[in-house]
Amino acid sequence: MKHWPCWLLLALASVSGARAQEIVIGQFPERDGQQLFEHICQGCHMPDARGAVAAARYPALAANARLATATYPVIVLLHGLRGMPTFADSLDDEQIASVLNYVRTHFGNHYRDRITVELVNRIRMAQ
């Protein structure tokens, strides 16, 4: 399966007039949080998770206080935010929990409360 970098998805969205949140990326086979980060997230947020400013602004995930509340990153991954696309149709609950737990315990983040599959599912079903 082809993995599209975020900058390309955003460019395609602007050309087509679609909002980035409406782009369906496709299903990802990875199950491990680190692999998911490397194949999906680092294209925009950079391999060190420090973010970037180019044609768009990609916020840092490294040492990010917004990740302290477990529900916030789950909502962002499921529903998108500004230029970030939704991953609700691309990642299942286990994958979302896995990649978020990886990010929340790496890159200078030390949030040890685990995001559970049940939490992800509860948020997914509430919308």
LOVEX-42564 format. One record per residue (C-alpha): residue number from 1; residue in three letters; y, z, x. Coordinates in nm, 3 decimals, decimal comma, always signed. Example, Ala and Ser with C-alpha at 12.3 -4.5 7.8 and 13.67 -1.06 7.14 Angstrom:
+-----+---------+---------+---------+---------+
! num ! residuo !       Y !       Z !       X !
+-----+---------+---------+---------+---------+
!   1 !     ALA !  -0,450 !  +0,780 !  +1,230 !
!   2 !     SER !  -0,106 !  +0,714 !  +1,367 !
+-----+---------+---------+---------+---------+
//
This chain:
+-----+---------+---------+---------+---------+
! num ! residuo !       Y !       Z !       X !
+-----+---------+---------+---------+---------+
!   1 !     MET !  +0,000 !  +0,000 !  +0,000 !
!   2 !     LYS !  +0,348 !  -0,086 !  +0,122 !
!   3 !     HIS !  +0,580 !  +0,213 !  +0,171 !
!   4 !     TRP !  +0,942 !  +0,116 !  +0,104 !
!   5 !     PRO !  +1,216 !  +0,302 !  +0,287 !
!   6 !     CYS !  +1,480 !  +0,472 !  +0,071 !
!   7 !     TRP !  +1,761 !  +0,255 !  +0,208 !
!   8 !     LEU !  +1,580 !  -0,058 !  +0,087 !
!   9 !     LEU !  +1,520 !  +0,092 !  -0,257 !
!  10 !     LEU !  +1,887 !  +0,181 !  -0,285 !
!  11 !     ALA !  +1,990 !  -0,167 !  -0,172 !
!  12 !     LEU !  +1,759 !  -0,326 !  -0,427 !
!  13 !     ALA !  +1,898 !  -0,099 !  -0,696 !
!  14 !     SER !  +2,255 !  -0,198 !  -0,619 !
!  15 !     VAL !  +2,172 !  -0,569 !  -0,613 !
!  16 !     SER !  +1,978 !  -0,557 !  -0,938 !
!  17 !     GLY !  +2,227 !  -0,327 !  -1,109 !
!  18 !     ALA !  +1,951 !  -0,071 !  -1,166 !
!  19 !     ARG !  +2,006 !  +0,293 !  -1,095 !
!  20 !     ALA !  +1,801 !  +0,424 !  -0,803 !
!  21 !     GLN !  +1,645 !  +0,684 !  -1,030 !
!  22 !     GLU !  +1,485 !  +0,408 !  -1,239 !
!  23 !     ILE !  +1,296 !  +0,243 !  -0,954 !
!  24 !     VAL !  +0,923 !  +0,306 !  -0,974 !
!  25 !     ILE !  +0,789 !  +0,317 !  -0,622 !
!  26 !     GLY !  +0,416 !  +0,312 !  -0,693 !
!  27 !     GLN !  +0,134 !  +0,553 !  -0,632 !
!  28 !     PHE !  +0,096 !  +0,710 !  -0,289 !
!  29 !     PRO !  -0,256 !  +0,793 !  -0,166 !
!  30 !     GLU !  -0,161 !  +1,065 !  +0,085 !
!  31 !     ARG !  -0,252 !  +1,422 !  -0,009 !
!  32 !     ASP !  -0,130 !  +1,618 !  +0,295 !
!  33 !     GLY !  +0,229 !  +1,744 !  +0,291 !
!  34 !     GLN !  +0,306 !  +1,628 !  +0,643 !
!  35 !     GLN !  +0,163 !  +1,281 !  +0,577 !
!  36 !     LEU !  +0,361 !  +1,252 !  +0,254 !
!  37 !     PHE !  +0,680 !  +1,355 !  +0,436 !
!  38 !     GLU !  +0,616 !  +1,103 !  +0,715 !
!  39 !     HIS !  +0,535 !  +0,816 !  +0,478 !
!  40 !     ILE !  +0,798 !  +0,878 !  +0,212 !
!  41 !     CYS !  +1,072 !  +1,126 !  +0,300 !
!  42 !     GLN !  +1,152 !  +1,064 !  +0,666 !
!  43 !     GLY !  +1,265 !  +0,708 !  +0,596 !
!  44 !     CYS !  +1,584 !  +0,852 !  +0,448 !
!  45 !     HIS !  +1,596 !  +1,215 !  +0,560 !
!  46 !     MET !  +1,493 !  +1,125 !  +0,919 !
!  47 !     PRO !  +1,186 !  +1,244 !  +1,114 !
!  48 !     ASP !  +1,362 !  +1,570 !  +1,207 !
!  49 !     ALA !  +1,475 !  +1,617 !  +0,842 !
!  50 !     ARG !  +1,838 !  +1,644 !  +0,954 !
!  51 !     GLY !  +1,951 !  +1,368 !  +0,717 !
!  52 !     ALA !  +2,178 !  +1,077 !  +0,795 !
!  53 !     VAL !  +2,500 !  +0,908 !  +0,699 !
!  54 !     ALA !  +2,489 !  +0,530 !  +0,692 !
!  55 !     ALA !  +2,536 !  +0,301 !  +0,391 !
!  56 !     ALA !  +2,461 !  +0,617 !  +0,193 !
!  57 !     ARG !  +2,443 !  +0,988 !  +0,263 !
!  58 !     TYR !  +2,094 !  +1,135 !  +0,300 !
!  59 !     PRO !  +2,115 !  +1,515 !  +0,293 !
!  60 !     ALA !  +1,946 !  +1,730 !  +0,552 !
!  61 !     LEU !  +1,628 !  +1,903 !  +0,447 !
!  62 !     ALA !  +1,627 !  +2,101 !  +0,771 !
!  63 !     ALA !  +1,752 !  +2,458 !  +0,732 !
!  64 !     ASN !  +1,849 !  +2,377 !  +0,374 !
!  65 !     ALA !  +1,938 !  +2,682 !  +0,164 !
!  66 !     ARG !  +1,892 !  +2,480 !  -0,157 !
!  67 !     LEU !  +1,518 !  +2,484 !  -0,092 !
!  68 !     ALA !  +1,510 !  +2,864 !  -0,129 !
!  69 !     THR !  +1,461 !  +2,837 !  -0,504 !
!  70 !     ALA !  +1,122 !  +2,672 !  -0,559 !
!  71 !     THR !  +1,222 !  +2,505 !  -0,885 !
!  72 !     TYR !  +1,518 !  +2,311 !  -0,741 !
!  73 !     PRO !  +1,327 !  +2,075 !  -0,509 !
!  74 !     VAL !  +1,057 !  +2,025 !  -0,775 !
!  75 !     ILE !  +1,319 !  +1,909 !  -1,024 !
!  76 !     VAL !  +1,478 !  +1,678 !  -0,765 !
!  77 !     LEU !  +1,146 !  +1,515 !  -0,673 !
!  78 !     LEU !  +1,041 !  +1,474 !  -1,035 !
!  79 !     HIS !  +1,372 !  +1,349 !  -1,174 !
!  80 !     GLY !  +1,580 !  +1,224 !  -0,883 !
!  81 !     LEU !  +1,937 !  +1,320 !  -0,803 !
!  82 !     ARG !  +2,230 !  +1,086 !  -0,747 !
!  83 !     GLY !  +2,087 !  +0,821 !  -0,509 !
!  84 !     MET !  +1,747 !  +0,986 !  -0,471 !
!  85 !     PRO !  +1,483 !  +0,811 !  -0,679 !
!  86 !     THR !  +1,241 !  +0,993 !  -0,904 !
!  87 !     PHE !  +0,888 !  +1,042 !  -0,780 !
!  88 !     ALA !  +0,742 !  +1,156 !  -1,114 !
!  89 !     ASP !  +0,542 !  +0,835 !  -1,152 !
!  90 !     SER !  +0,452 !  +0,810 !  -0,783 !
!  91 !     LEU !  +0,327 !  +1,156 !  -0,694 !
!  92 !     ASP !  +0,099 !  +1,387 !  -0,886 !
!  93 !     ASP !  +0,160 !  +1,760 !  -0,917 !
!  94 !     GLU !  -0,057 !  +1,845 !  -0,617 !
!  95 !     GLN !  +0,123 !  +1,595 !  -0,393 !
!  96 !     ILE !  +0,465 !  +1,725 !  -0,497 !
!  97 !     ALA !  +0,362 !  +2,084 !  -0,427 !
!  98 !     SER !  +0,210 !  +1,979 !  -0,094 !
!  99 !     VAL !  +0,510 !  +1,789 !  +0,043 !
! 100 !     LEU !  +0,757 !  +2,051 !  -0,077 !
! 101 !     ASN !  +0,555 !  +2,336 !  +0,073 !
! 102 !     TYR !  +0,550 !  +2,142 !  +0,401 !
! 103 !     VAL !  +0,927 !  +2,088 !  +0,402 !
! 104 !     ARG !  +0,996 !  +2,447 !  +0,293 !
! 105 !     THR !  +0,795 !  +2,584 !  +0,590 !
! 106 !     HIS !  +0,907 !  +2,339 !  +0,861 !
! 107 !     PHE !  +1,234 !  +2,205 !  +1,006 !
! 108 !     GLY !  +1,392 !  +2,549 !  +1,031 !
! 109 !     ASN !  +1,300 !  +2,640 !  +0,674 !
! 110 !     HIS !  +1,108 !  +2,964 !  +0,637 !
! 111 !     TYR !  +1,044 !  +2,987 !  +0,264 !
! 112 !     ARG !  +0,697 !  +3,140 !  +0,235 !
! 113 !     ASP !  +0,665 !  +3,155 !  -0,144 !
! 114 !     ARG !  +0,435 !  +2,866 !  -0,227 !
! 115 !     ILE !  +0,519 !  +2,601 !  -0,483 !
! 116 !     THR !  +0,211 !  +2,584 !  -0,701 !
! 117 !     VAL !  +0,061 !  +2,291 !  -0,885 !
! 118 !     GLU !  +0,109 !  +2,495 !  -1,202 !
! 119 !     LEU !  +0,484 !  +2,528 !  -1,140 !
! 120 !     VAL !  +0,517 !  +2,154 !  -1,080 !
! 121 !     ASN !  +0,321 !  +2,078 !  -1,395 !
! 122 !     ARG !  +0,527 !  +2,323 !  -1,602 !
! 123 !     ILE !  +0,852 !  +2,159 !  -1,487 !
! 124 !     ARG !  +0,711 !  +1,809 !  -1,539 !
! 125 !     MET !  +0,603 !  +1,892 !  -1,896 !
! 126 !     ALA !  +0,934 !  +2,063 !  -1,981 !
! 127 !     GLN !  +1,130 !  +1,740 !  -1,943 !
+-----+---------+---------+---------+---------+
//
